[in-house]
């Protein structure tokens, strides 16, 4: 039951909400490009002219360069070095042109995001490890790939030939995947892996090599390309002709705002998707016009009526939960949480056994599961259906859910699928997903349950602490006997391959440590009605169209382009987005 925000809602007095940005969004000047701000005027004009004039030829050269990049990985060392230099020459122009035409103000906004710096560190570390692995003339091609991946992260700032850039990112998944597979199978000719860290204790012998870092980094880059391609998928449609640019990295925090009622009928505000885009001080092409506009968010044209919850109710007024019942619910939940923690800690005593649990520990685990289910049931029953659907299908929720689920499965495997630990991991999985989904409660339901969004922060922190403690125990605690579990081992293309649990689990915990700390910080700063995972894409009007550039270089101004005539739009009275 999705209600359009432009339609008049029911005459019911049920509280209804819309999602609006938490704070005011910045103003940008799209006339400023990276090339215009950082390069001499003549050089920037030449780059812009070349990219626009020879766009098809440069795109063809870029495709050939990508194909050669795949060949560089699979051919012999000497051939790979030659192909690397040729692909470098073919792909250099399109990369330079793409970086120079990025909008400067959007790049500055991207530099303030956590996503950019996390991917930048991973990308740089992966490139350094790969360069150390090959150590020959293939290194210049690695530098070009580093620049290309950096441009992909800045794709939100690209307004010229956007479809071609998105296609390039989707196609780039192939060479990165080939590099990942070939490096893991030891098939890259001339590559030399070396150990960075080594550690040995009663649980086994552990090594951290360049290939380990490369493998994790390449997987992250593949996920990044998939994420950008998915969020930019509307650009790939053959009938796409819009001027609005929806960002893949830049996101806007949202909160739920109550829709006021007037004369017994609820009036929905209309949040128009039209944006103003106007040139200020436009003049001759030798003078660069300013294109000032305010960044906006992609509209979520849905009214969330509070009684549209999982458990059908006619009115939120019928939901009356006494203080005594609330105290009992929270007491049961805390009991389940503490008992599940006791199940894990009980196995760390010197006399504890891994393969079996005492009847007392088994009892604790089942009681903790029963208490946890009893605790989360009232919350789940009052989840708003549309909010829950939006949350489950968001990329952030899928990412956190996958990391937590795979980490819990790894722990259960390390404990040899011991029943009490299996139940404890199920309990922690339920608690983590409760923390990830409580924003599916509308503010009126949060109030009835005496719930604040920042309550989820300590739960996520506890999940993170328990996994960090388990990893620390494996490496540094003598009484924690958790040897690695081999999933599969064998020979592939005369190369010995072993797939085990512990390296994958360690990688997942590092990822959780990196991203969950950011989530805990975001939850700790949240107020009533704020959303932590449901976020809208930032957007702006590009106001550019592809035009045939003039033949005279003198007529080109830095990052100049023809403007689409868009009349200034004055939105109706209401909150500023």
C-alpha positions as CSV (number, residue, x, y, z in Angstrom):
1,X,0.0,0.0,0.0
2,X,2.2,2.7,-1.3
3,X,0.6,6.1,-1.1
4,X,1.8,8.8,-3.4
5,X,2.9,12.0,-1.7
6,X,1.1,14.1,-4.4
7,X,-2.2,12.4,-3.6
8,X,-4.6,13.4,-0.8
9,X,-4.4,11.0,2.1
10,X,-7.2,9.4,3.9
11,X,-9.5,11.4,6.2
12,X,-8.2,9.3,9.0
13,X,-6.5,11.1,11.9
14,X,-3.7,8.5,11.9
15,X,-0.2,10.1,12.2
16,X,1.5,10.1,8.8
17,X,5.0,11.0,7.9
18,X,7.3,11.8,4.9
19,X,11.0,11.5,4.6
20,X,12.9,14.8,4.3
21,X,16.6,15.8,4.6
22,X,17.9,16.2,8.1
23,X,19.8,19.4,7.4
24,X,20.2,22.0,4.7
25,X,22.2,20.8,1.6
26,X,25.1,22.7,0.1
27,X,25.2,25.0,-2.9
28,X,27.5,24.2,-5.8
29,X,28.9,25.9,-8.9
30,X,28.8,23.4,-11.8
31,X,30.9,25.7,-14.0
32,X,34.0,24.8,-12.1
33,X,35.9,21.7,-13.3
34,X,39.0,20.1,-11.8
35,X,40.9,21.0,-14.9
36,X,39.8,24.6,-14.9
37,X,40.8,25.0,-11.2
38,X,44.1,23.1,-11.3
39,X,45.5,23.5,-14.8
40,X,46.5,26.5,-17.0
41,X,43.6,27.9,-19.1
42,X,45.1,26.9,-22.4
43,X,45.9,23.3,-21.3
44,X,42.4,22.8,-19.9
45,X,40.9,24.1,-23.1
46,X,43.0,21.8,-25.2
47,X,42.0,18.8,-23.0
48,X,38.3,19.7,-23.2
49,X,38.5,20.2,-27.0
50,X,40.2,16.9,-27.5
51,X,37.8,14.9,-25.4
52,X,34.7,16.3,-27.1
53,X,36.2,16.3,-30.6
54,X,37.6,12.8,-30.5
55,X,35.3,11.2,-28.0
56,X,34.4,8.1,-30.1
57,X,38.0,7.4,-31.0
58,X,39.1,7.8,-27.4
59,X,36.3,5.5,-26.2
60,X,37.4,2.8,-28.7
61,X,41.0,3.1,-27.5
62,X,39.8,2.8,-23.9
63,X,37.9,-0.5,-24.8
64,X,41.0,-1.9,-26.5
65,X,43.1,-0.8,-23.5
66,X,40.7,-2.7,-21.1
67,X,41.0,-5.8,-23.3
68,X,44.8,-5.6,-23.2
69,X,44.6,-5.1,-19.5
70,X,43.0,-8.6,-19.2
71,X,45.7,-10.0,-21.5
72,X,48.5,-8.4,-19.3
73,X,47.4,-10.7,-16.4
74,X,47.3,-14.0,-18.4
75,X,50.2,-13.8,-20.8
76,X,53.9,-14.3,-20.1
77,X,56.0,-11.7,-18.3
78,X,57.8,-10.1,-21.3
79,X,54.6,-10.0,-23.4
80,X,52.7,-8.6,-20.4
81,X,55.2,-5.7,-20.1
82,X,54.8,-4.8,-23.8
83,X,51.0,-5.0,-23.6
84,X,51.0,-3.0,-20.4
85,X,52.9,-0.1,-22.1
86,X,50.6,-0.2,-25.1
87,X,47.4,-0.2,-23.0
88,X,48.9,2.7,-21.0
89,X,49.2,4.8,-24.1
90,X,45.7,3.9,-25.3
91,X,43.9,4.5,-22.0
92,X,45.8,7.5,-20.8
93,X,43.9,10.2,-22.8
94,X,40.4,9.2,-21.7
95,X,41.5,9.0,-18.0
96,X,43.0,12.4,-18.1
97,X,40.0,13.9,-19.9
98,X,37.6,12.2,-17.5
99,X,39.4,13.6,-14.4
100,X,39.8,17.1,-15.8
101,X,36.0,17.4,-16.6
102,X,34.9,16.4,-13.1
103,X,32.9,19.1,-11.4
104,X,35.2,20.6,-8.8
105,X,32.5,21.3,-6.1
106,X,31.1,17.8,-6.3
107,X,34.7,16.4,-5.9
108,X,35.1,18.5,-2.8
109,X,31.9,17.1,-1.3
110,X,33.0,13.6,-2.1
111,X,36.3,14.2,-0.3
112,X,34.4,14.7,2.9
113,X,32.7,11.3,2.9
114,X,33.8,8.2,4.8
115,X,33.2,6.0,1.7
116,X,35.7,7.9,-0.4
117,X,38.5,7.6,2.1
118,X,37.9,4.0,2.9
119,X,37.9,3.1,-0.8
120,X,41.0,5.3,-1.4
121,X,43.0,3.5,1.3
122,X,41.9,0.1,0.1
123,X,42.7,1.0,-3.6
124,X,46.1,2.5,-2.7
125,X,47.1,-0.4,-0.6
126,X,46.0,-2.9,-3.2
127,X,47.9,-1.0,-5.9
128,X,51.1,-0.9,-3.8
129,X,50.9,-4.7,-3.1
130,X,50.3,-5.4,-6.8
131,X,53.3,-3.2,-7.8
132,X,55.5,-5.0,-5.3
133,X,54.2,-8.4,-6.5
134,X,55.1,-7.8,-10.2
135,X,58.0,-5.3,-9.9
136,X,58.6,-4.6,-13.6
137,X,57.2,-2.5,-16.5
138,X,53.7,-3.5,-15.6
139,X,53.8,-0.9,-12.8
140,X,52.9,2.1,-15.0
141,X,49.7,0.3,-16.0
142,X,49.0,-0.2,-12.3
143,X,49.3,3.6,-11.8
144,X,46.8,4.2,-14.7
145,X,44.4,1.7,-13.1
146,X,44.7,3.5,-9.8
147,X,43.7,6.8,-11.5
148,X,40.8,5.1,-13.3
149,X,39.5,3.6,-10.1
150,X,39.8,7.0,-8.4
151,X,37.8,8.5,-11.3
152,X,35.1,5.8,-10.8
153,X,34.8,6.8,-7.1
154,X,34.3,10.4,-8.3
155,X,31.7,9.5,-10.9
156,X,29.1,11.6,-9.1
157,X,31.1,14.6,-10.3
158,X,31.0,13.6,-14.0
159,X,28.5,15.3,-16.3
160,X,30.1,14.7,-19.7
161,X,29.4,11.4,-21.5
162,X,28.1,10.0,-18.3
163,X,26.6,6.9,-20.0
164,X,30.0,5.9,-21.4
165,X,31.7,6.3,-18.1
166,X,29.1,4.0,-16.4
167,X,29.5,1.4,-19.1
168,X,33.3,1.6,-18.6
169,X,32.8,0.9,-14.9
170,X,30.6,-2.1,-15.6
171,X,33.1,-3.4,-18.2
172,X,36.0,-2.9,-15.8
173,X,34.6,-5.6,-13.5
174,X,35.9,-8.2,-16.0
175,X,39.7,-7.3,-15.8
176,X,39.5,-6.9,-12.0
177,X,37.8,-10.3,-11.7
178,X,40.4,-11.9,-13.9
179,X,43.2,-10.4,-11.9
180,X,41.6,-11.7,-8.7
181,X,41.3,-15.2,-10.0
182,X,44.7,-15.4,-11.6
183,X,46.5,-14.0,-8.5
184,X,44.8,-16.4,-6.1
185,X,45.7,-19.3,-8.4
186,X,49.3,-18.1,-8.8
187,X,49.0,-17.8,-12.5
188,X,50.5,-14.3,-12.9
189,X,53.8,-14.7,-14.6
190,X,56.8,-13.1,-13.0
191,X,54.9,-12.3,-9.8
192,X,56.6,-12.9,-6.4
193,X,54.6,-12.9,-3.3
194,X,56.2,-12.4,0.1
195,X,55.1,-12.6,3.7
196,X,54.4,-9.3,5.5
197,X,53.5,-10.8,8.9
198,X,53.9,-14.3,10.4
199,X,52.5,-15.6,13.7
200,X,52.4,-19.0,15.3
201,X,50.7,-20.3,18.4
202,X,48.8,-23.4,19.6
203,X,45.9,-22.7,17.2
204,X,48.2,-22.9,14.1
205,X,50.6,-21.0,11.9
206,X,49.4,-17.7,10.3
207,X,50.8,-15.7,7.5
208,X,49.8,-12.4,6.0
209,X,51.1,-12.1,2.4
210,X,50.9,-9.6,-0.4
211,X,48.4,-11.9,-2.2
212,X,46.1,-11.9,0.8
213,X,45.9,-8.1,0.8
214,X,45.6,-8.0,-3.0
215,X,42.7,-10.5,-2.9
216,X,40.7,-8.6,-0.3
217,X,41.3,-5.3,-2.0
218,X,40.2,-6.6,-5.4
219,X,37.0,-8.1,-3.9
220,X,36.3,-4.7,-2.4
221,X,36.9,-2.9,-5.7
222,X,34.5,-5.4,-7.5
223,X,31.8,-4.6,-4.9
224,X,32.4,-0.9,-5.4
225,X,32.0,-1.2,-9.2
226,X,28.8,-3.2,-8.7
227,X,27.5,-0.7,-6.2
228,X,28.1,2.3,-8.5
229,X,26.8,0.4,-11.6
230,X,23.6,-0.6,-9.7
231,X,22.9,3.0,-8.4
232,X,23.7,4.4,-11.9
233,X,21.6,1.8,-13.8
234,X,19.0,4.3,-15.0
235,X,21.7,6.0,-17.1
236,X,22.2,2.8,-19.0
237,X,18.6,2.7,-20.3
238,X,18.3,3.4,-24.0
239,X,15.5,5.9,-23.5
240,X,17.4,7.9,-20.8
241,X,17.5,11.6,-21.6
242,X,17.2,13.3,-18.3
243,X,19.5,16.1,-17.0
244,X,19.3,15.1,-13.4
245,X,22.4,13.4,-12.0
246,X,21.7,11.0,-9.1
247,X,24.8,10.4,-7.0
248,X,26.1,6.9,-6.1
249,X,28.5,7.9,-3.3
250,X,27.0,11.2,-2.0
251,X,24.0,10.3,0.2
252,X,21.6,12.5,2.1
253,X,20.6,11.8,5.7
254,X,16.8,11.6,6.2
255,X,14.4,12.0,9.0
256,X,10.6,11.4,9.3
257,X,8.5,14.6,9.4
258,X,4.9,14.6,10.6
259,X,2.4,15.8,8.1
260,X,0.1,18.4,9.7
261,X,-3.7,18.1,9.5
262,X,-6.1,20.8,8.5
263,X,-9.9,20.7,9.0
264,X,-9.9,17.0,9.6
265,X,-8.2,16.2,6.3
266,X,-4.5,15.6,5.9
267,X,-2.8,17.7,3.3
268,X,0.3,16.2,1.8
269,X,3.1,18.5,0.9
270,X,4.3,18.1,-2.7
271,X,8.0,17.9,-2.9
272,X,8.7,18.7,-6.5
273,X,11.7,17.1,-8.2
274,X,12.2,20.2,-10.3
275,X,15.3,22.0,-9.5
276,X,16.5,25.5,-10.4
277,X,19.5,25.7,-12.7
278,X,20.5,29.1,-13.9
279,X,23.5,30.7,-15.4
280,X,24.7,33.8,-13.6
281,X,26.7,36.4,-15.4
282,X,26.5,34.6,-18.8
283,X,28.4,36.3,-21.5
284,X,30.8,35.4,-24.3
285,X,32.4,32.0,-24.3
286,X,35.7,33.5,-23.4
287,X,34.1,34.3,-20.0
288,X,33.1,31.2,-18.1
289,X,29.4,31.4,-16.9
290,X,28.6,30.4,-13.3
291,X,26.1,27.7,-12.8
292,X,24.8,28.0,-9.3
293,X,22.4,25.6,-7.7
294,X,21.6,23.8,-4.5
295,X,22.2,20.1,-4.1
296,X,18.9,18.3,-3.5
297,X,17.9,14.8,-2.6
298,X,16.1,12.2,-4.7
299,X,12.4,12.5,-3.7
300,X,10.8,9.6,-1.9
301,X,7.2,10.3,-2.8
302,X,5.6,8.1,-0.2
303,X,3.4,9.0,2.8
304,X,4.0,6.6,5.7
305,X,0.7,6.1,7.6
306,X,1.5,4.8,11.1
307,X,-1.1,2.0,11.3
308,X,0.3,0.3,8.1
309,X,2.4,-2.2,10.2
310,X,3.3,-5.9,10.1
311,X,0.6,-6.8,12.6
312,X,-2.7,-5.4,11.2
313,X,-4.2,-2.7,13.4
314,X,-7.0,-0.2,12.7
315,X,-5.5,2.6,14.6
316,X,-2.3,3.4,16.5
317,X,-4.5,4.6,19.4
318,X,-5.3,0.9,20.0
319,X,-1.6,0.3,20.7
320,X,-1.4,0.9,24.5
321,X,1.7,-0.5,26.2
322,X,1.9,0.0,29.9
323,X,5.1,1.0,31.7
324,X,5.1,-2.4,33.5
325,X,4.9,-4.3,30.3
326,X,7.7,-2.2,28.7
327,X,10.0,-2.8,31.7
328,X,9.3,-6.6,31.4
329,X,10.0,-6.6,27.7
330,X,13.3,-4.8,28.1
331,X,14.3,-7.0,31.1
332,X,13.6,-10.1,29.1
333,X,15.7,-8.8,26.2
334,X,18.7,-7.9,28.4
335,X,18.5,-11.3,30.0
336,X,18.7,-13.0,26.7
337,X,21.6,-10.9,25.6
338,X,23.6,-11.5,28.8
339,X,22.9,-15.3,28.7
340,X,24.2,-15.6,25.1
341,X,27.3,-13.7,26.2
342,X,27.8,-16.2,29.0
343,X,27.6,-19.1,26.5
344,X,30.6,-17.7,24.6
345,X,32.7,-16.7,27.7
346,X,32.1,-20.1,29.4
347,X,34.1,-21.9,26.8
348,X,37.2,-19.7,27.4
349,X,38.0,-21.2,30.8
350,X,40.9,-23.7,30.8
351,X,38.7,-26.6,31.7
352,X,36.1,-25.9,29.0
353,X,35.6,-28.4,26.1
354,X,35.0,-27.4,22.5
355,X,33.2,-30.5,21.3
356,X,30.5,-30.6,23.9
357,X,28.8,-28.3,26.4
358,X,27.6,-28.9,29.9
359,X,23.8,-29.1,30.4
360,X,23.9,-25.7,32.2
361,X,25.4,-24.0,29.1
362,X,22.9,-25.7,26.9
363,X,20.1,-24.4,29.1
364,X,21.5,-20.9,29.0
365,X,21.6,-20.9,25.3
366,X,18.0,-22.0,24.8
367,X,16.8,-19.5,27.4
368,X,18.7,-16.7,25.7
369,X,17.1,-17.6,22.4
370,X,13.6,-17.7,23.9
371,X,14.1,-14.4,25.7
372,X,15.5,-12.8,22.5
373,X,12.5,-13.9,20.4
374,X,10.1,-12.7,23.0
375,X,11.9,-9.3,23.1
376,X,12.0,-8.6,19.3
377,X,8.5,-9.9,18.5
378,X,6.6,-6.7,19.7
379,X,9.0,-4.5,17.8
380,X,8.8,-6.6,14.6
381,X,5.0,-6.6,14.8
382,X,4.9,-2.8,14.8
383,X,7.4,-2.3,11.9
384,X,6.0,-0.2,9.1
385,X,5.7,-2.4,6.1
386,X,6.9,0.2,3.5
387,X,9.8,1.4,5.7
388,X,10.8,-2.2,6.2
389,X,10.7,-2.9,2.5
390,X,12.8,0.1,1.7
391,X,15.3,-0.8,4.5
392,X,15.7,-4.5,3.4
393,X,16.3,-3.5,-0.2
394,X,18.9,-0.8,0.6
395,X,22.5,-1.5,-0.2
396,X,23.7,-0.5,3.3
397,X,21.4,-3.0,5.0
398,X,22.4,-5.8,2.6
399,X,26.1,-5.0,3.2
400,X,25.9,-5.0,7.0
401,X,23.6,-8.1,7.1
402,X,26.0,-10.1,4.9
403,X,29.1,-9.2,7.0
404,X,27.4,-10.0,10.3
405,X,25.8,-13.3,8.9
406,X,29.0,-14.5,7.4
407,X,31.0,-13.6,10.6
408,X,28.5,-15.6,12.7
409,X,28.7,-18.6,10.4
410,X,32.5,-18.5,10.6
411,X,32.3,-18.5,14.4
412,X,29.9,-21.5,14.4
413,X,32.3,-23.3,12.1
414,X,35.3,-22.6,14.3
415,X,33.4,-24.0,17.2
416,X,32.8,-27.2,15.1
417,X,29.0,-26.4,15.0
418,X,28.6,-26.9,18.7
419,X,24.9,-26.6,19.4
420,X,25.2,-24.1,22.3
421,X,27.4,-21.8,20.2
422,X,25.1,-22.2,17.2
423,X,22.3,-20.9,19.3
424,X,24.4,-18.1,20.7
425,X,25.3,-17.0,17.2
426,X,21.6,-17.1,16.2
427,X,20.8,-14.9,19.2
428,X,23.5,-12.4,18.2
429,X,22.3,-12.4,14.6
430,X,18.8,-11.6,15.8
431,X,20.0,-8.8,18.0
432,X,22.1,-7.3,15.2
433,X,19.2,-7.3,12.8
434,X,16.9,-5.9,15.4
435,X,19.4,-3.0,15.7
436,X,19.6,-2.6,11.9
437,X,15.8,-2.6,11.4
438,X,14.4,-0.5,14.3
439,X,14.3,2.5,12.1
440,X,11.4,0.8,10.3
441,X,9.3,2.0,13.3
442,X,7.5,5.3,12.8
443,X,8.2,8.0,15.5
444,X,4.8,7.4,17.1
445,X,5.6,3.7,17.5
446,X,9.0,4.5,18.8
447,X,7.4,6.7,21.4
448,X,4.9,4.0,22.5
449,X,7.8,1.5,22.8
450,X,10.0,4.1,24.7
451,X,12.6,3.5,22.0
452,X,15.3,5.8,20.8
453,X,17.4,5.1,17.7
454,X,20.6,5.4,19.5
455,X,19.7,2.3,21.6
456,X,20.8,0.3,18.6
457,X,24.4,1.7,18.9
458,X,25.4,-0.3,22.0
459,X,24.0,-3.5,20.4
460,X,26.0,-3.1,17.3
461,X,29.1,-2.2,19.4
462,X,28.6,-5.4,21.5
463,X,28.3,-7.5,18.3
464,X,31.6,-5.9,17.1
465,X,33.3,-6.4,20.5
466,X,32.4,-10.1,20.7
467,X,33.9,-10.8,17.2
468,X,37.0,-8.8,17.9
469,X,37.4,-10.6,21.2
470,X,37.1,-14.0,19.5
471,X,39.7,-13.1,17.0
472,X,42.0,-11.7,19.7
473,X,41.5,-14.9,21.7
474,X,42.5,-17.1,18.8
475,X,45.8,-15.2,18.4
476,X,46.7,-14.2,21.9
477,X,44.8,-16.3,24.6
478,X,46.3,-19.7,25.4
479,X,43.0,-21.0,26.8
480,X,41.1,-20.4,23.6
481,X,41.5,-23.5,21.5
482,X,40.0,-22.7,18.1
483,X,42.2,-24.2,15.3
484,X,41.4,-23.2,11.7
485,X,38.9,-25.2,9.7
486,X,39.8,-26.2,6.2
487,X,36.8,-25.9,3.8
488,X,38.5,-27.3,0.7
489,X,42.1,-27.9,-0.4
490,X,43.4,-29.3,-3.7
491,X,45.5,-28.5,-6.8
492,X,44.2,-26.2,-9.5
493,X,46.5,-25.7,-12.6
494,X,49.4,-27.2,-10.7
495,X,48.9,-24.7,-7.9
496,X,48.0,-25.8,-4.4
497,X,44.9,-24.0,-3.1
498,X,43.5,-24.1,0.4
499,X,40.3,-22.5,1.4
500,X,39.9,-22.1,5.2
501,X,37.6,-20.3,7.6
502,X,40.0,-18.2,9.7
503,X,41.5,-15.9,7.0
504,X,38.0,-15.2,5.7
505,X,36.7,-14.6,9.2
506,X,39.6,-12.3,10.0
507,X,38.8,-10.3,6.8
508,X,35.1,-10.0,7.8
509,X,36.0,-8.7,11.3
510,X,38.3,-6.1,9.9
511,X,35.5,-5.0,7.6
512,X,33.0,-4.9,10.4
513,X,35.5,-2.9,12.6
514,X,35.9,-0.3,9.8
515,X,32.2,0.1,8.9
516,X,30.4,-0.6,12.1
517,X,32.3,2.1,14.0
518,X,30.9,4.6,11.5
519,X,27.4,3.1,12.0
520,X,27.7,3.3,15.8
521,X,28.8,6.9,15.5
522,X,25.8,7.7,13.2
523,X,23.4,6.0,15.6
524,X,24.8,7.8,18.7
525,X,24.1,11.2,17.0
526,X,20.6,10.3,15.8
527,X,17.6,12.0,17.3
528,X,13.9,11.2,17.2
529,X,12.7,10.4,13.7
530,X,16.2,10.1,12.1
531,X,17.1,7.3,9.8
532,X,20.5,5.6,9.9
533,X,20.4,3.2,6.9
534,X,17.6,4.6,4.8
535,X,19.3,7.5,2.9
536,X,18.5,9.3,-0.3
537,X,20.9,9.9,-3.1
538,X,22.1,13.4,-3.5
539,X,21.2,14.9,-6.9
540,X,21.7,17.9,-9.1
541,X,20.8,19.2,-12.5
542,X,23.7,18.8,-14.9
543,X,22.5,21.6,-17.3
544,X,25.0,20.2,-19.9
545,X,24.3,18.6,-23.2
546,X,26.8,17.1,-25.6
547,X,27.5,19.5,-28.4
548,X,29.9,19.5,-31.3
549,X,32.9,21.6,-30.2
550,X,34.1,24.4,-32.4
551,X,37.1,23.8,-34.6
552,X,38.9,26.9,-33.3
553,X,40.7,26.2,-30.1
554,X,40.7,29.9,-29.3
555,X,36.9,29.9,-28.8
556,X,37.1,27.4,-26.0
557,X,37.0,28.5,-22.4
558,X,38.1,26.1,-19.6
559,X,35.4,23.5,-19.0
560,X,32.9,25.5,-21.1
561,X,29.8,23.8,-22.5
562,X,26.4,24.7,-23.9
563,X,23.8,25.2,-21.3
564,X,20.3,23.7,-21.3
565,X,17.8,26.4,-20.9
566,X,16.0,25.7,-17.6
567,X,13.8,28.3,-16.2
568,X,14.2,29.1,-12.5
569,X,11.6,27.2,-10.4
570,X,10.2,28.6,-7.2
571,X,8.8,25.7,-5.1
572,X,5.7,26.0,-3.0
573,X,5.9,27.1,0.5
574,X,7.3,24.5,2.8
575,X,10.5,23.3,4.4
576,X,13.6,23.9,2.4
577,X,15.2,20.7,1.1
